Structures are given as structure tokens and as C-alpha cells.
């Protein structure tokens, strides 16, 4: 028999309403199985219930489940079967779930709602699988947004996809992994960049243009095809690529698609500013949902780059598990620390260009992106009041 506690839909289970603040409690369940019937999806549901996540959901409320469907060719994104477990729980609590993401800044398989929805279905996010419709949060071309006033250091008004803004509550599902621009990506990046309309993404990336090493450039022109701003040109004599910084948005996708490691970031103050903008956008994304957002991080398929890449590299560590919290800052920091404490998969990282192997045991993100301060956006998120890096782990078996 399902009770109010077992399905965590009672307001008495909301940690924000108790005398002791549990916003920095981080719930954790290990990957793998301890016995034949030990399903990790069942333990995900236990985390949902134990944390009191259902308390953010009111009867007939519209609940956005923030997703990342993965770029075509990528297979490391969070499985739609996990989304099904979450959507089912939302429905038990009386809510109306929808799976949602915004269009990408770069040219690829998700830069408009038609291509984006097609990619979602190809990757298994059909209604039959996830028990919820897929909605692209910033409309057909990425121009459907609401301006949210935050008045922070870099961002005064953030362009948040309208579907996320108007949702009554939100459950943020994030794949924790490395990232070429931020070092690591988790819940903060997922809502900061992922809830922003295309114009908001451009605002965050602006000022962080990469550079091209002409000697390493193979003149394959692949980066030209991926640039959505016509910012990459070719030298008339050599055919090698060069960046027009006046047109460049700083989105960093050219870094990811270059197979010859000819493109790198300038690693200047622009990247720090970008991370701070991202944290400020994350705050804007949840500003109208006080006590109505729950975050779930998946420490599975931990790759050195994000799921926007049209391929999947070898995993940095073995699978670790699932973590969840009402506090995205605590959750991301706990996730990063757990990954960094885990032994690396050496045959996946040995011989990698640009890796700093002295950090292989202690800091996987710094190893893969040695000149990126991955803590920057987490620290700024804490500074502006999005959460706290202090946390306690509560293991759920």
C-alpha cells in the first residue's frame, strides 16, 4: 500500500519546511547490484521518496523534468529509463510531467525544435518509453523566452526558456562529466546553460573565443560546418582555419569537433566570466520556484567531455552511482569530490593529448582540462546564494 511517506507527496516531507535545513543533504546510491533483484531504478525511486522530492509537486501542477537528450552520435547521456521512473513518480504525486531541454547554440542535431525533438525520439525519449511528452523549452527557433531580472555581477536580465519559467516545479536530471569550457558539468551547468534560450547561451559564451594552431590544422573544414556564427574562415593560400573574433560567440563547440587538437581555448579571464555568468543564469532559472526544484545527478558513463559531442570517449572512472539533493551547489560539489576520489580507468586516459596525468588520482577534471578552474562556477553559485558547498552524504540502499 502506498502511503504519503512512501511516495513522498506530503508537504510534511519537504526539507525546506522542517526546523532543520536539509537542503545540503546529498542522497546517494551506488551503481551495480548487491543481489539479483537489486535494480538501480528502484533505488532511484527510493532516493526520490527518502528525500521528500514529491513534496514540491501539487495536484495537476506542470512539472518540467530537465533533460539532455544527447547529440546524435553520443551514447553517454542519461538513459530514458531513468526518466520513466521519475515521470511515473511525478504522476503518482498528482503532477503532469514533461521532459524538456532548450535548443543548442551551435549547429548540430538540436539547434531547432524539429531537429531536437527528432533526436530525442531517436535516442529513446518517446512517450511510450518515458511516460511524458517531450517539449523544447525555448520554442521552434530558440526565441521563446522570458526575461528574468537577477541583477548580478554579469547578468542583469537572463533569457530563460519559457517552458521552464512557466513550469510549476522542476526536477533537474544531470549527467556529471567533464567539459571543455567549464572543466566539469553537473546540475548548475544543466540549468544555467540548459534552461537558457539560444540568446542566453550566446550571452554566457561571449568573450571566451578559442584559438587555432595553424601548424596543427589539417584544413579538413569540419569546424566550419559546426560553427553556427560563420566565425571560422580559411586562409586562401593554405586552406587552414582561422577564427574571426568579431563573429565568434565563444560557444566552444569547435574545440570539441576538431580531431587534430588544433583548436584550444585562450584560457583567459573570459572563461572565468563565462562560468560566473552560467551560475547567475542558473539562479535565474529557479528564481521563481523557491522550494520547488529537486536535483538528481548521475555519476554513470563519466566522460571527459559533455553529451553535446557527437561521439562518446572512454570513461574517466568506473560508474559510481546516483546522487540527489535540493541544493545544486552541494550536489555538484559532492559529485565532483566523489569522482575525484574514485580510481581512474587508466587504459582510457593513458596517452591522451593535453592530459595532465599528475592529477589522474586526485582531480579527474583538472587532469582532462588542466588549465580550467572547474570550481569557479560552483564557488560563484555559492556566493550568489544558489546553495552551499557544505554537505552530508545519506546513503540509500
FIKE-943500 format. One record per residue (C-alpha): residue in one letter; x, y, z. Coordinates in steps of 0.2 Angstrom, whole numbers, plus 2048, in hexadecimal, padded with zeros to 3 digits. Each point is the difference from the previous one (the first is absolute). Layout:
N
AXYZ...
//
This chain:
397
X800800800X8078117FBX80080D80EX803812800X8127FD807X8037F27F4X7FD80A7F1X806810808X7F280B7FAX7FC808811X805812804X8067F9811X80E7F77F7X8078107F8X811804807X7FE8127FEX7F180080CX8097F780EX80980980FX8107F87FAX8068057EFX8037F17F5X8048097F0X8127FB802X7FC7ED802X8067F77F1X7F87EF7FEX80A7F27F7X7FE7EF7FAX80E7F57F8X8017FA7EFX7FF7ED7FDX7F57F3809X8037F7811X7F47F27FBX7F67FA7F2X7F080B801X80A810806X7FB80C7F2X808811800X7F08087F9X7F77F9810X80D80980AX7FE8107F6X7EE7FF806X8057FD812X80B8107FFX7F180A7F9X7F57FA80FX80E80180DX8048117FCX7EE8067FFX8018067EEX7EE7FD7FDX7FC80E80CX80480D7F3X7F27F97F5X7EE807802X7F07F87F8X8008037EDX81080A801X80B8017F0X8107F8804X80F8037F5X80D7F1800X8108097FAX8087F47F4X80F7FF7F4X7FC7F57F1X8117FE7FAX8078067EFX7FE7F37F2X80E7F4801X802802813X7FB7F180BX805806811X7F180A805X7F47FB80EX7F57F17FAX7EE8047FDX7FC7F280CX80580A80EX7F580E7FAX7F17F4800X8037FC812X7FF812804X7F28057F5X7F67F1808X803807811X7FB8117FBX7EF7F97FAX7FE7F7810X801810809X7F38087F5X80B80A7F5X8018017EDX8127FD7FAX8088057F0X8127FD7FBX8098107FAX8108087FAX80480F7F6X8078027EEX8138007FEX80A80F7FBX80B7F77F4X7FB7F77F0X7FC7EE803X7F27F4803X7F780B80DX8018127FAX7ED8027FCX7F17F7808X7FD7F57F1X8117F97FFX8017FF813X7F07F7802X8057F37F3X8117FD809X7F67FE810X7F57F27F8X80F7F87F8X8097FF810X7F17F7809X7F680F807X7EF7FB7F9X7F080280AX7FF7ED801X8117FF808X80080F80CX7EE802803X8008127FDX80180C7F1X8108087FAX7FF8137FFX80E80B7F9X80080E80DX80580F7F5X7F57FD7F1X8027FC7EEX81080B7FDX806803812X7F7811801X7F27FC80CX806806811X7FC80B80FX80C80D807X8047FD812X80880E80AX80E7FB80BX80C80F801X8107F7803X8128037FCX7FE7FB7EDX7EE7FD7FDX7F380D803X7F17F77F7X8027EE7FBX7F77F87F1X7F77F0807X7F77F47F4X7EE804803X7FB7ED803X80C80080FX7FA811807X7EE7FC7FFX8027EE808X7F97FF811X80E7F5806X8107F87F9X80A7F0802X8128037F9X8087F07F9X8128027FCX80E7F57FAX810805809X80F8007F4X80F80B7FBX7FE80F7F4X80B8097F5X7FB812806X7FB7FD812X80B7F1805X7F17F7807X7EE8007FDX7F27FC80CX7F0807806X805812800X8067FF7EEX7F07F67FBX7F580E806X80B80F7FDX8047FC7EEX7F27F37FDX7F180B805X80680F7F7X7F98047EFX80D8017F1X802813803X8047FC812X80D7F37FCX80880C7F4X80180D80EX8087F480CX80D7FB7F3X8058117F9X811805804X8097EF801X8057FE7EEX80C7F17FCX8108007F6X8067F57F1X8127F97FFX8028027EDX80F7F3800X7F47F3807X7F18047F5X7FD7F37F3X7F580B7F5X7F27F3802X7F380E801X7F57F680DX80180F80CX7F880B7F3X7F17F57FEX7FD800813X802813803X7EE807801X8078127FFX80B7FF7F0X80E80580BX80D7F47F9X8088047F0X80E7F87F5X8118077FBX7FF8027EDX8127F97FDX8007F280DX7EE7FC802X8037FF813X7F380780CX800810809X7F480880CX7F78117FDX7FF806812X7F480E7FBX7F37F27FCX8057F380CX7F37FD80EX80D7F580BX7F47F1800X80F7F47FFX7F97F37F5X80E8027F4X80C7FA80EX7F67F0801X7FE7FB7EEX8128037FBX8087EF7FEX8128077FFX80080A810X80480F7F6X7F380B809X802805812X7F980D80CX80A80F804X7FD7FC812X7FF812805X7F480A80CX7F27FD7F3X7FE7EE806X7FE805812X7F380D7FBX7F77F37F6X7FF7F580FX7FA80E80BX7F38047F3X7FA7EE800X7FE800812X7F6810800X7F57F87F2X7FD7F180BX7FA80B80EX7F48097F3X7F97EF7FAX7FA7FB812X7FC812807X7EE7FE7FEX7FF7EE807X806802812X7FF7EF809X7F97F87F0X8107F97F7X8087EF803X8117FB7F9X8067EF7FBX8127FD7FAX8057F07F7X8127FB802X7FF7F37F3X80A8007EFX80B80D806X8088077F0X80D80E7FFX7F580B7F5X7ED804800X7F27F77F7X7FF80E7F3X80F7F67F7X7FA7F57F2X80A7F2807X8047F8811X8127FF806X8077F380DX7F9802812X80C80980CX7FA7F580FX7F57F1802X7EE803803X7FD807812X7ED802802X7F280D802X80080F80BX7F280C804X7FC81080AX7F6810802X8108097FFX8098017EFX810807807X8027F280DX7FB7F37F4X80C8057F2X80E80280DX7FD7EF808X7FF7F87EFX8118087FAX8087FB810X7F97EE7FFX8077FF7EEX811806805X8017F480EX7FC7F17F4X80F7F77F7X8018057EEX7FE7F37F1X8138017FBX7FE7F87EFX7F480E7FBX80B80E805X8127FB7FDX8078087F1X7F380D7FEX8068117F9X7FF80F80BX7FC7F5810X80A80580FX8027EE808X807806810X7EE804805X7F97EF7FAX7FE7FA812X7FA810809X7F780B7F3X7F97F87F0X7F98107FAX810809802X8097F27F8X7F58007F0X7FF813800X810806809X7FE8137FDX7EE801805X7FA804812X7F17F5801X7FC806811X7FD8127FAX7EE7FE7FCX7FC7F6810X80880D80AX7F780F7F8X7F07F6801X8037FF813X804813801X7F08057F8X7F57F680BX7FC7F17F5X8067F380DX80E7FB80BX80F7F57FEX7FE7F8811X7F77EF7FFX7FD7F0809X7FE7F07F6X7F17F5804X8027EF7F8X7F07F77F9X8017ED7FD
//
